[in-house]
Amino acid sequence: MPPGQAKRMGAGPNHQWVKGSRVPVQYRTSHYVVTDWRGHGLRQPPRGYHWMQYGGDYLLVAIGSGVILQLILND
């Protein structure tokens, strides 16, 4: 790992969620969905996507499939 690169690379319970992976169905509930994305300093999600929050991390997720398009990790 290059110097200065964070060891923590993903989100989720075991940091296993990375760009392109699928968030499990049990985490795709309204409890995790960020409806006030502006209030969280996030950009508007594209059509078919929504922001999810897990702890201090934000995930931009495809609504239908749960595939992660983007992660914002709170180190």
Distance bins in CASP14 RR format, pairs under 12 A and 6 or more apart:
PFRMAT RR
TARGET T0000
AUTHOR 0000-0000-0000
RMODE 2
METHOD distances of the structure
MODEL  1
1 7 1 0 0 1 0 0 0 0 0 0 0
1 8 0 0 0 0 0 1 0 0 0 0 0
1 9 0 0 0 0 1 0 0 0 0 0 0
4 75 0 0 0 0 0 1 0 0 0 0 0
5 75 0 0 0 0 0 1 0 0 0 0 0
6 15 0 0 0 0 0 1 0 0 0 0 0
6 71 0 0 0 0 0 1 0 0 0 0 0
6 73 1 0 0 1 0 0 0 0 0 0 0
6 74 0 0 0 0 0 1 0 0 0 0 0
6 75 1 0 1 0 0 0 0 0 0 0 0
7 15 0 0 0 0 1 0 0 0 0 0 0
7 73 0 0 0 0 0 1 0 0 0 0 0
7 75 0 0 0 0 1 0 0 0 0 0 0
8 14 0 0 0 0 0 1 0 0 0 0 0
8 15 1 0 1 0 0 0 0 0 0 0 0
8 16 0 0 0 0 0 1 0 0 0 0 0
8 17 0 0 0 0 0 1 0 0 0 0 0
8 18 0 0 0 0 0 1 0 0 0 0 0
8 56 0 0 0 0 0 1 0 0 0 0 0
8 57 0 0 0 0 1 0 0 0 0 0 0
8 71 0 0 0 0 0 1 0 0 0 0 0
8 73 1 0 0 1 0 0 0 0 0 0 0
8 74 0 0 0 0 1 0 0 0 0 0 0
8 75 1 0 0 1 0 0 0 0 0 0 0
9 15 1 0 0 1 0 0 0 0 0 0 0
9 16 0 0 0 0 1 0 0 0 0 0 0
9 17 0 0 0 0 1 0 0 0 0 0 0
9 18 1 0 0 1 0 0 0 0 0 0 0
9 19 0 0 0 0 0 1 0 0 0 0 0
9 21 0 0 0 0 0 1 0 0 0 0 0
9 57 0 0 0 0 0 1 0 0 0 0 0
9 71 0 0 0 0 1 0 0 0 0 0 0
9 73 0 0 0 0 1 0 0 0 0 0 0
9 75 0 0 0 0 0 1 0 0 0 0 0
10 16 1 0 0 1 0 0 0 0 0 0 0
10 17 1 0 1 0 0 0 0 0 0 0 0
10 18 1 0 1 0 0 0 0 0 0 0 0
10 19 0 0 0 0 1 0 0 0 0 0 0
10 20 0 0 0 0 0 1 0 0 0 0 0
10 21 0 0 0 0 1 0 0 0 0 0 0
10 23 0 0 0 0 0 1 0 0 0 0 0
10 54 0 0 0 0 0 1 0 0 0 0 0
10 56 0 0 0 0 0 1 0 0 0 0 0
10 57 1 0 0 1 0 0 0 0 0 0 0
10 58 0 0 0 0 0 1 0 0 0 0 0
10 59 0 0 0 0 1 0 0 0 0 0 0
10 68 0 0 0 0 1 0 0 0 0 0 0
10 70 0 0 0 0 0 1 0 0 0 0 0
10 71 1 0 0 1 0 0 0 0 0 0 0
10 72 0 0 0 0 0 1 0 0 0 0 0
10 73 1 0 0 1 0 0 0 0 0 0 0
10 74 0 0 0 0 0 1 0 0 0 0 0
10 75 0 0 0 0 0 1 0 0 0 0 0
11 17 1 0 1 0 0 0 0 0 0 0 0
11 18 1 0 0 1 0 0 0 0 0 0 0
11 19 0 0 0 0 1 0 0 0 0 0 0
11 20 0 0 0 0 0 1 0 0 0 0 0
11 21 0 0 0 0 1 0 0 0 0 0 0
11 23 0 0 0 0 1 0 0 0 0 0 0
11 27 0 0 0 0 1 0 0 0 0 0 0
11 32 0 0 0 0 0 1 0 0 0 0 0
11 51 0 0 0 0 0 1 0 0 0 0 0
11 52 0 0 0 0 1 0 0 0 0 0 0
11 53 0 0 0 0 1 0 0 0 0 0 0
11 54 1 0 1 0 0 0 0 0 0 0 0
11 55 0 0 0 0 1 0 0 0 0 0 0
11 56 0 0 0 0 1 0 0 0 0 0 0
11 57 1 1 0 0 0 0 0 0 0 0 0
11 58 0 0 0 0 1 0 0 0 0 0 0
11 59 1 0 1 0 0 0 0 0 0 0 0
11 60 0 0 0 0 0 1 0 0 0 0 0
11 61 0 0 0 0 0 1 0 0 0 0 0
11 68 0 0 0 0 1 0 0 0 0 0 0
11 70 0 0 0 0 0 1 0 0 0 0 0
11 71 1 0 1 0 0 0 0 0 0 0 0
11 72 0 0 0 0 1 0 0 0 0 0 0
11 73 1 0 0 1 0 0 0 0 0 0 0
11 74 0 0 0 0 1 0 0 0 0 0 0
11 75 0 0 0 0 0 1 0 0 0 0 0
12 18 0 0 0 0 1 0 0 0 0 0 0
12 21 0 0 0 0 1 0 0 0 0 0 0
12 23 0 0 0 0 1 0 0 0 0 0 0
12 24 0 0 0 0 1 0 0 0 0 0 0
12 26 0 0 0 0 0 1 0 0 0 0 0
12 27 1 0 0 1 0 0 0 0 0 0 0
12 32 0 0 0 0 0 1 0 0 0 0 0
12 52 0 0 0 0 1 0 0 0 0 0 0
12 53 0 0 0 0 0 1 0 0 0 0 0
12 54 1 0 1 0 0 0 0 0 0 0 0
12 55 0 0 0 0 1 0 0 0 0 0 0
12 56 0 0 0 0 0 1 0 0 0 0 0
12 57 1 0 0 1 0 0 0 0 0 0 0
12 58 0 0 0 0 0 1 0 0 0 0 0
12 59 0 0 0 0 1 0 0 0 0 0 0
12 61 0 0 0 0 0 1 0 0 0 0 0
12 68 0 0 0 0 0 1 0 0 0 0 0
12 71 0 0 0 0 1 0 0 0 0 0 0
12 73 0 0 0 0 1 0 0 0 0 0 0
12 74 0 0 0 0 0 1 0 0 0 0 0
13 23 0 0 0 0 0 1 0 0 0 0 0
13 24 0 0 0 0 1 0 0 0 0 0 0
13 26 0 0 0 0 0 1 0 0 0 0 0
13 27 0 0 0 0 1 0 0 0 0 0 0
13 54 0 0 0 0 1 0 0 0 0 0 0
13 55 0 0 0 0 0 1 0 0 0 0 0
13 57 0 0 0 0 0 1 0 0 0 0 0
14 21 0 0 0 0 0 1 0 0 0 0 0
14 24 0 0 0 0 0 1 0 0 0 0 0
14 54 0 0 0 0 0 1 0 0 0 0 0
15 21 0 0 0 0 0 1 0 0 0 0 0
15 54 0 0 0 0 0 1 0 0 0 0 0
15 55 0 0 0 0 0 1 0 0 0 0 0
15 57 0 0 0 0 1 0 0 0 0 0 0
15 71 0 0 0 0 0 1 0 0 0 0 0
15 73 0 0 0 0 1 0 0 0 0 0 0
15 75 0 0 0 0 0 1 0 0 0 0 0
16 22 0 0 0 0 0 1 0 0 0 0 0
16 23 0 0 0 0 0 1 0 0 0 0 0
16 24 0 0 0 0 1 0 0 0 0 0 0
16 27 0 0 0 0 0 1 0 0 0 0 0
16 54 0 0 0 0 0 1 0 0 0 0 0
16 68 0 0 0 0 0 1 0 0 0 0 0
16 71 0 0 0 0 0 1 0 0 0 0 0
17 23 1 0 0 1 0 0 0 0 0 0 0
17 24 0 0 0 0 1 0 0 0 0 0 0
17 27 0 0 0 0 1 0 0 0 0 0 0
17 28 0 0 0 0 0 1 0 0 0 0 0
17 32 0 0 0 0 0 1 0 0 0 0 0
17 52 0 0 0 0 1 0 0 0 0 0 0
17 54 1 0 0 1 0 0 0 0 0 0 0
17 55 0 0 0 0 0 1 0 0 0 0 0
17 57 0 0 0 0 1 0 0 0 0 0 0
17 58 0 0 0 0 0 1 0 0 0 0 0
17 59 1 0 0 1 0 0 0 0 0 0 0
17 60 0 0 0 0 0 1 0 0 0 0 0
17 61 0 0 0 0 1 0 0 0 0 0 0
17 66 0 0 0 0 1 0 0 0 0 0 0
17 67 0 0 0 0 0 1 0 0 0 0 0
17 68 1 0 0 1 0 0 0 0 0 0 0
17 69 0 0 0 0 0 1 0 0 0 0 0
17 70 0 0 0 0 0 1 0 0 0 0 0
17 71 1 0 0 1 0 0 0 0 0 0 0
17 73 0 0 0 0 0 1 0 0 0 0 0
18 57 0 0 0 0 0 1 0 0 0 0 0
18 59 0 0 0 0 1 0 0 0 0 0 0
18 67 0 0 0 0 0 1 0 0 0 0 0
18 68 1 0 0 1 0 0 0 0 0 0 0
18 69 0 0 0 0 0 1 0 0 0 0 0
18 70 0 0 0 0 0 1 0 0 0 0 0
18 71 1 0 0 1 0 0 0 0 0 0 0
18 73 0 0 0 0 0 1 0 0 0 0 0
19 59 0 0 0 0 1 0 0 0 0 0 0
19 60 0 0 0 0 1 0 0 0 0 0 0
19 61 0 0 0 0 0 1 0 0 0 0 0
19 62 0 0 0 0 0 1 0 0 0 0 0
19 67 0 0 0 0 1 0 0 0 0 0 0
19 68 1 0 1 0 0 0 0 0 0 0 0
19 69 1 0 0 1 0 0 0 0 0 0 0
19 70 1 0 0 1 0 0 0 0 0 0 0
19 71 1 0 0 1 0 0 0 0 0 0 0
19 72 0 0 0 0 0 1 0 0 0 0 0
19 73 0 0 0 0 0 1 0 0 0 0 0
20 59 0 0 0 0 0 1 0 0 0 0 0
20 60 0 0 0 0 0 1 0 0 0 0 0
20 61 0 0 0 0 1 0 0 0 0 0 0
20 62 0 0 0 0 1 0 0 0 0 0 0
20 65 0 0 0 0 0 1 0 0 0 0 0
20 66 0 0 0 0 1 0 0 0 0 0 0
20 67 1 0 1 0 0 0 0 0 0 0 0
20 68 1 0 1 0 0 0 0 0 0 0 0
20 69 1 0 0 1 0 0 0 0 0 0 0
20 70 0 0 0 0 1 0 0 0 0 0 0
20 71 0 0 0 0 1 0 0 0 0 0 0
21 27 0 0 0 0 0 1 0 0 0 0 0
21 59 0 0 0 0 1 0 0 0 0 0 0
21 61 0 0 0 0 0 1 0 0 0 0 0
21 62 0 0 0 0 0 1 0 0 0 0 0
21 65 0 0 0 0 0 1 0 0 0 0 0
21 66 0 0 0 0 1 0 0 0 0 0 0
21 67 1 0 0 1 0 0 0 0 0 0 0
21 68 1 0 1 0 0 0 0 0 0 0 0
21 69 0 0 0 0 0 1 0 0 0 0 0
21 71 0 0 0 0 1 0 0 0 0 0 0
22 28 0 0 0 0 1 0 0 0 0 0 0
22 59 0 0 0 0 0 1 0 0 0 0 0
22 61 0 0 0 0 1 0 0 0 0 0 0
22 62 0 0 0 0 1 0 0 0 0 0 0
22 64 0 0 0 0 0 1 0 0 0 0 0
22 65 1 0 0 1 0 0 0 0 0 0 0
22 66 1 0 1 0 0 0 0 0 0 0 0
22 67 1 0 1 0 0 0 0 0 0 0 0
22 68 1 0 0 1 0 0 0 0 0 0 0
22 69 0 0 0 0 0 1 0 0 0 0 0
23 29 0 0 0 0 0 1 0 0 0 0 0
23 32 0 0 0 0 1 0 0 0 0 0 0
23 33 0 0 0 0 0 1 0 0 0 0 0
23 49 0 0 0 0 0 1 0 0 0 0 0
23 50 0 0 0 0 0 1 0 0 0 0 0
23 51 0 0 0 0 0 1 0 0 0 0 0
23 52 1 0 0 1 0 0 0 0 0 0 0
23 53 0 0 0 0 0 1 0 0 0 0 0
23 54 0 0 0 0 1 0 0 0 0 0 0
23 57 0 0 0 0 0 1 0 0 0 0 0
23 59 1 0 0 1 0 0 0 0 0 0 0
23 60 0 0 0 0 0 1 0 0 0 0 0
23 61 1 0 1 0 0 0 0 0 0 0 0
23 62 0 0 0 0 1 0 0 0 0 0 0
23 63 0 0 0 0 0 1 0 0 0 0 0
23 64 0 0 0 0 0 1 0 0 0 0 0
23 65 0 0 0 0 1 0 0 0 0 0 0
23 66 1 0 1 0 0 0 0 0 0 0 0
23 67 0 0 0 0 1 0 0 0 0 0 0
23 68 1 0 0 1 0 0 0 0 0 0 0
23 69 0 0 0 0 0 1 0 0 0 0 0
23 71 0 0 0 0 0 1 0 0 0 0 0
24 32 0 0 0 0 0 1 0 0 0 0 0
24 52 0 0 0 0 0 1 0 0 0 0 0
24 54 0 0 0 0 0 1 0 0 0 0 0
24 59 0 0 0 0 0 1 0 0 0 0 0
24 61 0 0 0 0 0 1 0 0 0 0 0
24 65 0 0 0 0 0 1 0 0 0 0 0
24 66 0 0 0 0 1 0 0 0 0 0 0
24 67 0 0 0 0 0 1 0 0 0 0 0
24 68 0 0 0 0 0 1 0 0 0 0 0
25 32 0 0 0 0 0 1 0 0 0 0 0
25 61 0 0 0 0 0 1 0 0 0 0 0
25 64 0 0 0 0 0 1 0 0 0 0 0
25 65 0 0 0 0 0 1 0 0 0 0 0
25 66 0 0 0 0 1 0 0 0 0 0 0
26 32 0 0 0 0 1 0 0 0 0 0 0
26 54 0 0 0 0 0 1 0 0 0 0 0
26 66 0 0 0 0 0 1 0 0 0 0 0
27 33 0 0 0 0 0 1 0 0 0 0 0
27 52 1 0 0 1 0 0 0 0 0 0 0
27 53 0 0 0 0 0 1 0 0 0 0 0
27 54 1 0 0 1 0 0 0 0 0 0 0
27 55 0 0 0 0 0 1 0 0 0 0 0
27 57 0 0 0 0 0 1 0 0 0 0 0
27 59 0 0 0 0 1 0 0 0 0 0 0
27 61 0 0 0 0 1 0 0 0 0 0 0
27 66 0 0 0 0 1 0 0 0 0 0 0
27 68 0 0 0 0 0 1 0 0 0 0 0
28 50 0 0 0 0 1 0 0 0 0 0 0
28 52 1 0 0 1 0 0 0 0 0 0 0
28 54 0 0 0 0 0 1 0 0 0 0 0
28 59 0 0 0 0 0 1 0 0 0 0 0
28 61 1 0 0 1 0 0 0 0 0 0 0
28 62 0 0 0 0 1 0 0 0 0 0 0
28 63 0 0 0 0 1 0 0 0 0 0 0
28 64 0 0 0 0 1 0 0 0 0 0 0
28 65 0 0 0 0 1 0 0 0 0 0 0
28 66 1 0 0 1 0 0 0 0 0 0 0
28 67 0 0 0 0 0 1 0 0 0 0 0
28 68 0 0 0 0 0 1 0 0 0 0 0
29 50 0 0 0 0 0 1 0 0 0 0 0
29 52 0 0 0 0 1 0 0 0 0 0 0
29 53 0 0 0 0 0 1 0 0 0 0 0
29 54 0 0 0 0 0 1 0 0 0 0 0
29 61 0 0 0 0 0 1 0 0 0 0 0
29 66 0 0 0 0 0 1 0 0 0 0 0
30 50 0 0 0 0 1 0 0 0 0 0 0
30 52 0 0 0 0 0 1 0 0 0 0 0
30 53 0 0 0 0 0 1 0 0 0 0 0
30 63 0 0 0 0 0 1 0 0 0 0 0
31 52 0 0 0 0 1 0 0 0 0 0 0
31 53 0 0 0 0 1 0 0 0 0 0 0
31 54 0 0 0 0 0 1 0 0 0 0 0
31 55 0 0 0 0 0 1 0 0 0 0 0
32 50 0 0 0 0 1 0 0 0 0 0 0
32 51 0 0 0 0 1 0 0 0 0 0 0
32 52 1 0 1 0 0 0 0 0 0 0 0
32 53 1 0 0 1 0 0 0 0 0 0 0
32 54 1 0 0 1 0 0 0 0 0 0 0
32 55 0 0 0 0 1 0 0 0 0 0 0
32 56 0 0 0 0 0 1 0 0 0 0 0
32 57 0 0 0 0 0 1 0 0 0 0 0
32 58 0 0 0 0 0 1 0 0 0 0 0
32 59 0 0 0 0 1 0 0 0 0 0 0
32 61 0 0 0 0 1 0 0 0 0 0 0
32 66 0 0 0 0 0 1 0 0 0 0 0
33 40 0 0 0 0 0 1 0 0 0 0 0
33 42 0 0 0 0 0 1 0 0 0 0 0
33 45 0 0 0 0 0 1 0 0 0 0 0
33 49 0 0 0 0 0 1 0 0 0 0 0
33 50 1 0 1 0 0 0 0 0 0 0 0
33 51 1 0 0 1 0 0 0 0 0 0 0
33 52 1 0 1 0 0 0 0 0 0 0 0
33 53 0 0 0 0 1 0 0 0 0 0 0
33 54 0 0 0 0 0 1 0 0 0 0 0
33 58 0 0 0 0 0 1 0 0 0 0 0
33 59 0 0 0 0 0 1 0 0 0 0 0
33 60 0 0 0 0 0 1 0 0 0 0 0
33 61 0 0 0 0 1 0 0 0 0 0 0
33 63 0 0 0 0 1 0 0 0 0 0 0
33 66 0 0 0 0 0 1 0 0 0 0 0
34 40 1 0 1 0 0 0 0 0 0 0 0
34 41 0 0 0 0 1 0 0 0 0 0 0
34 42 1 0 0 1 0 0 0 0 0 0 0
34 43 0 0 0 0 0 1 0 0 0 0 0
34 44 0 0 0 0 0 1 0 0 0 0 0
34 45 0 0 0 0 1 0 0 0 0 0 0
34 49 0 0 0 0 0 1 0 0 0 0 0
34 50 1 0 0 1 0 0 0 0 0 0 0
34 51 1 1 0 0 0 0 0 0 0 0 0
34 52 1 0 0 1 0 0 0 0 0 0 0
34 53 1 0 1 0 0 0 0 0 0 0 0
34 54 0 0 0 0 0 1 0 0 0 0 0
34 55 0 0 0 0 0 1 0 0 0 0 0
34 56 0 0 0 0 0 1 0 0 0 0 0
34 57 0 0 0 0 0 1 0 0 0 0 0
34 58 1 0 0 1 0 0 0 0 0 0 0
34 59 0 0 0 0 1 0 0 0 0 0 0
34 60 0 0 0 0 1 0 0 0 0 0 0
34 61 0 0 0 0 0 1 0 0 0 0 0
34 72 0 0 0 0 0 1 0 0 0 0 0
35 42 0 0 0 0 0 1 0 0 0 0 0
35 44 0 0 0 0 0 1 0 0 0 0 0
35 45 0 0 0 0 0 1 0 0 0 0 0
35 50 0 0 0 0 1 0 0 0 0 0 0
35 51 0 0 0 0 1 0 0 0 0 0 0
35 52 0 0 0 0 0 1 0 0 0 0 0
35 53 0 0 0 0 0 1 0 0 0 0 0
36 42 0 0 0 0 1 0 0 0 0 0 0
36 44 0 0 0 0 0 1 0 0 0 0 0
36 50 0 0 0 0 0 1 0 0 0 0 0
36 51 0 0 0 0 1 0 0 0 0 0 0
36 53 0 0 0 0 0 1 0 0 0 0 0
37 43 1 0 0 1 0 0 0 0 0 0 0
37 44 1 0 0 1 0 0 0 0 0 0 0
37 45 1 0 0 1 0 0 0 0 0 0 0
37 46 0 0 0 0 0 1 0 0 0 0 0
37 49 0 0 0 0 0 1 0 0 0 0 0
37 50 0 0 0 0 1 0 0 0 0 0 0
37 51 1 0 1 0 0 0 0 0 0 0 0
37 52 0 0 0 0 0 1 0 0 0 0 0
37 53 0 0 0 0 1 0 0 0 0 0 0
37 58 0 0 0 0 1 0 0 0 0 0 0
37 59 0 0 0 0 0 1 0 0 0 0 0
37 60 0 0 0 0 1 0 0 0 0 0 0
37 72 0 0 0 0 0 1 0 0 0 0 0
38 44 1 0 0 1 0 0 0 0 0 0 0
38 45 0 0 0 0 0 1 0 0 0 0 0
38 51 0 0 0 0 0 1 0 0 0 0 0
39 51 0 0 0 0 0 1 0 0 0 0 0
39 53 0 0 0 0 0 1 0 0 0 0 0
39 58 0 0 0 0 0 1 0 0 0 0 0
40 51 1 0 0 1 0 0 0 0 0 0 0
40 52 0 0 0 0 0 1 0 0 0 0 0
40 53 1 0 0 1 0 0 0 0 0 0 0
40 55 0 0 0 0 0 1 0 0 0 0 0
40 56 0 0 0 0 1 0 0 0 0 0 0
40 57 0 0 0 0 0 1 0 0 0 0 0
40 58 1 0 0 1 0 0 0 0 0 0 0
40 60 0 0 0 0 0 1 0 0 0 0 0
40 72 0 0 0 0 1 0 0 0 0 0 0
40 74 0 0 0 0 0 1 0 0 0 0 0
41 51 0 0 0 0 1 0 0 0 0 0 0
41 53 0 0 0 0 0 1 0 0 0 0 0
41 58 0 0 0 0 1 0 0 0 0 0 0
41 72 0 0 0 0 1 0 0 0 0 0 0
42 49 0 0 0 0 0 1 0 0 0 0 0
42 50 0 0 0 0 0 1 0 0 0 0 0
42 51 1 0 1 0 0 0 0 0 0 0 0
42 52 0 0 0 0 0 1 0 0 0 0 0
42 53 0 0 0 0 1 0 0 0 0 0 0
42 57 0 0 0 0 0 1 0 0 0 0 0
42 58 1 0 0 1 0 0 0 0 0 0 0
42 59 0 0 0 0 0 1 0 0 0 0 0
42 60 0 0 0 0 1 0 0 0 0 0 0
42 70 0 0 0 0 1 0 0 0 0 0 0
42 71 0 0 0 0 0 1 0 0 0 0 0
42 72 1 0 0 1 0 0 0 0 0 0 0
43 49 0 0 0 0 0 1 0 0 0 0 0
43 51 0 0 0 0 1 0 0 0 0 0 0
43 58 0 0 0 0 0 1 0 0 0 0 0
43 60 0 0 0 0 1 0 0 0 0 0 0
43 69 0 0 0 0 0 1 0 0 0 0 0
43 70 0 0 0 0 1 0 0 0 0 0 0
43 72 0 0 0 0 0 1 0 0 0 0 0
44 50 0 0 0 0 0 1 0 0 0 0 0
44 51 0 0 0 0 1 0 0 0 0 0 0
44 60 0 0 0 0 0 1 0 0 0 0 0
45 51 1 0 1 0 0 0 0 0 0 0 0
45 52 0 0 0 0 1 0 0 0 0 0 0
45 58 0 0 0 0 0 1 0 0 0 0 0
45 59 0 0 0 0 0 1 0 0 0 0 0
45 60 1 0 1 0 0 0 0 0 0 0 0
45 61 0 0 0 0 1 0 0 0 0 0 0
45 62 0 0 0 0 1 0 0 0 0 0 0
45 63 0 0 0 0 1 0 0 0 0 0 0
45 69 0 0 0 0 1 0 0 0 0 0 0
45 70 0 0 0 0 1 0 0 0 0 0 0
46 60 0 0 0 0 1 0 0 0 0 0 0
46 61 0 0 0 0 0 1 0 0 0 0 0
46 62 0 0 0 0 1 0 0 0 0 0 0
46 63 0 0 0 0 0 1 0 0 0 0 0
46 69 0 0 0 0 1 0 0 0 0 0 0
46 70 0 0 0 0 0 1 0 0 0 0 0
47 62 0 0 0 0 0 1 0 0 0 0 0
47 63 0 0 0 0 1 0 0 0 0 0 0
47 64 0 0 0 0 0 1 0 0 0 0 0
48 60 0 0 0 0 0 1 0 0 0 0 0
48 61 0 0 0 0 1 0 0 0 0 0 0
48 62 1 0 0 1 0 0 0 0 0 0 0
48 63 1 0 1 0 0 0 0 0 0 0 0
48 64 1 0 0 1 0 0 0 0 0 0 0
48 65 0 0 0 0 1 0 0 0 0 0 0
48 66 0 0 0 0 0 1 0 0 0 0 0
48 67 0 0 0 0 0 1 0 0 0 0 0
48 69 0 0 0 0 1 0 0 0 0 0 0
49 58 0 0 0 0 0 1 0 0 0 0 0
49 59 0 0 0 0 1 0 0 0 0 0 0
49 60 1 0 1 0 0 0 0 0 0 0 0
49 61 1 0 0 1 0 0 0 0 0 0 0
49 62 1 0 1 0 0 0 0 0 0 0 0
49 63 1 0 0 1 0 0 0 0 0 0 0
49 64 0 0 0 0 1 0 0 0 0 0 0
49 65 0 0 0 0 0 1 0 0 0 0 0
49 66 0 0 0 0 1 0 0 0 0 0 0
49 67 0 0 0 0 1 0 0 0 0 0 0
49 68 0 0 0 0 1 0 0 0 0 0 0
49 69 1 0 0 1 0 0 0 0 0 0 0
49 70 0 0 0 0 1 0 0 0 0 0 0
50 58 0 0 0 0 0 1 0 0 0 0 0
50 59 0 0 0 0 1 0 0 0 0 0 0
50 60 1 0 0 1 0 0 0 0 0 0 0
50 61 1 0 0 1 0 0 0 0 0 0 0
50 62 0 0 0 0 1 0 0 0 0 0 0
50 63 1 0 1 0 0 0 0 0 0 0 0
50 64 0 0 0 0 1 0 0 0 0 0 0
50 66 0 0 0 0 1 0 0 0 0 0 0
50 68 0 0 0 0 0 1 0 0 0 0 0
50 69 0 0 0 0 0 1 0 0 0 0 0
50 70 0 0 0 0 0 1 0 0 0 0 0
51 57 0 0 0 0 0 1 0 0 0 0 0
51 58 1 0 1 0 0 0 0 0 0 0 0
51 59 1 0 0 1 0 0 0 0 0 0 0
51 60 1 0 1 0 0 0 0 0 0 0 0
51 61 1 0 0 1 0 0 0 0 0 0 0
51 62 0 0 0 0 0 1 0 0 0 0 0
51 63 0 0 0 0 0 1 0 0 0 0 0
51 68 0 0 0 0 0 1 0 0 0 0 0
51 69 0 0 0 0 0 1 0 0 0 0 0
51 70 0 0 0 0 1 0 0 0 0 0 0
51 71 0 0 0 0 0 1 0 0 0 0 0
51 72 0 0 0 0 1 0 0 0 0 0 0
52 58 1 0 0 1 0 0 0 0 0 0 0
52 59 1 0 1 0 0 0 0 0 0 0 0
52 60 1 0 0 1 0 0 0 0 0 0 0
52 61 1 0 1 0 0 0 0 0 0 0 0
52 62 0 0 0 0 0 1 0 0 0 0 0
52 63 0 0 0 0 0 1 0 0 0 0 0
52 66 0 0 0 0 1 0 0 0 0 0 0
52 67 0 0 0 0 0 1 0 0 0 0 0
52 68 0 0 0 0 1 0 0 0 0 0 0
52 69 0 0 0 0 0 1 0 0 0 0 0
52 70 0 0 0 0 0 1 0 0 0 0 0
52 71 0 0 0 0 0 1 0 0 0 0 0
52 72 0 0 0 0 0 1 0 0 0 0 0
53 59 1 0 0 1 0 0 0 0 0 0 0
53 60 0 0 0 0 0 1 0 0 0 0 0
53 61 0 0 0 0 0 1 0 0 0 0 0
53 71 0 0 0 0 0 1 0 0 0 0 0
53 72 0 0 0 0 1 0 0 0 0 0 0
53 73 0 0 0 0 0 1 0 0 0 0 0
53 74 0 0 0 0 1 0 0 0 0 0 0
54 61 0 0 0 0 0 1 0 0 0 0 0
54 68 0 0 0 0 0 1 0 0 0 0 0
54 71 0 0 0 0 1 0 0 0 0 0 0
54 72 0 0 0 0 0 1 0 0 0 0 0
54 73 0 0 0 0 0 1 0 0 0 0 0
54 74 0 0 0 0 1 0 0 0 0 0 0
55 72 0 0 0 0 0 1 0 0 0 0 0
55 73 0 0 0 0 0 1 0 0 0 0 0
55 74 1 0 0 1 0 0 0 0 0 0 0
56 71 0 0 0 0 0 1 0 0 0 0 0
56 72 0 0 0 0 1 0 0 0 0 0 0
56 73 0 0 0 0 1 0 0 0 0 0 0
56 74 1 1 0 0 0 0 0 0 0 0 0
56 75 0 0 0 0 1 0 0 0 0 0 0
57 68 0 0 0 0 0 1 0 0 0 0 0
57 70 0 0 0 0 0 1 0 0 0 0 0
57 71 1 0 0 1 0 0 0 0 0 0 0
57 72 1 0 0 1 0 0 0 0 0 0 0
57 73 1 0 1 0 0 0 0 0 0 0 0
57 74 1 0 1 0 0 0 0 0 0 0 0
57 75 0 0 0 0 1 0 0 0 0 0 0
58 68 0 0 0 0 0 1 0 0 0 0 0
58 69 0 0 0 0 0 1 0 0 0 0 0
58 70 0 0 0 0 1 0 0 0 0 0 0
58 71 1 0 0 1 0 0 0 0 0 0 0
58 72 1 0 1 0 0 0 0 0 0 0 0
58 73 0 0 0 0 1 0 0 0 0 0 0
58 74 0 0 0 0 1 0 0 0 0 0 0
59 66 0 0 0 0 1 0 0 0 0 0 0
59 67 0 0 0 0 0 1 0 0 0 0 0
59 68 1 0 1 0 0 0 0 0 0 0 0
59 69 0 0 0 0 1 0 0 0 0 0 0
59 70 1 0 0 1 0 0 0 0 0 0 0
59 71 1 0 1 0 0 0 0 0 0 0 0
59 72 1 0 0 1 0 0 0 0 0 0 0
59 73 0 0 0 0 1 0 0 0 0 0 0
59 74 0 0 0 0 0 1 0 0 0 0 0
60 66 0 0 0 0 0 1 0 0 0 0 0
60 67 0 0 0 0 1 0 0 0 0 0 0
60 68 1 0 0 1 0 0 0 0 0 0 0
60 69 1 0 1 0 0 0 0 0 0 0 0
60 70 1 0 1 0 0 0 0 0 0 0 0
60 71 1 0 0 1 0 0 0 0 0 0 0
60 72 0 0 0 0 1 0 0 0 0 0 0
61 67 1 0 0 1 0 0 0 0 0 0 0
61 68 1 0 1 0 0 0 0 0 0 0 0
61 69 1 0 0 1 0 0 0 0 0 0 0
61 70 0 0 0 0 1 0 0 0 0 0 0
61 71 0 0 0 0 1 0 0 0 0 0 0
62 68 0 0 0 0 1 0 0 0 0 0 0
62 69 1 0 0 1 0 0 0 0 0 0 0
62 70 0 0 0 0 0 1 0 0 0 0 0
63 69 0 0 0 0 0 1 0 0 0 0 0
END
